[in-house]
Amino acid sequence: MKDFSKKIEFTANIAIIVIALLLGVVLVERYFFSNSPKSQTFNNRIKKDEIISLPIDWTKREITLLLILSTNCHFCSESGPFYKRLTEELQNQGTVQVIAILPQDISESHQYLNKLGVSVSEIRQEPLPIKGVSGTPTLILTDNTGKVINFWVGKLPPKRENEVINQIKSL
């Protein structure tokens, strides 16, 4: 009986090792060598100097700031005071157009931005993810051709918020 239980234990240990190795091979193959859309999205982040392909008139101003938000994103709502301060400062500058892009309809997006106190040049409804942007909030700064100058993803700490404002003001 003792030999039988040792054989079962040995067989179970071998089975666990084989399953762990197979799982490891599948994960490595899926995330490092796959051409599936999921891995492309993961590796397809927005990059500096990339041209944003959205139907936007980039030539209206020298600089465009895209605020990519969602009404049901708590990080977007928590960042509301920063976006309000940012858009107020940019209105005084006059060389930057601020476009809000949200997946919700225009009227819901307009109400949301008003509630946050964020004033923008234009509101667009676009389904997420947009090429290179998989999450909200995302800020994308472009020149007048739609070429990415810089971008910021997520809720920014105060130091990074100041960096954003200072960089835009310096352009």
Buried (B, 14 or more C-beta within 10 A) or exposed (E): EEEEEEEEEEEEEEEEEEEEEEEEEEEEEEEEEEEEEEBEEEEBEBEEEBEBEBEBEBEEBBBBBBBBBBBEBEBBBEBBEBBBBBBEEBEEEEEBBBBBBBBBEEEBBBEBBEEBEBBBBBBBBBEBBBEBBBEBBBBBBBBBEBBBBBBBBEBBEEEEBEBBBEEBEEE
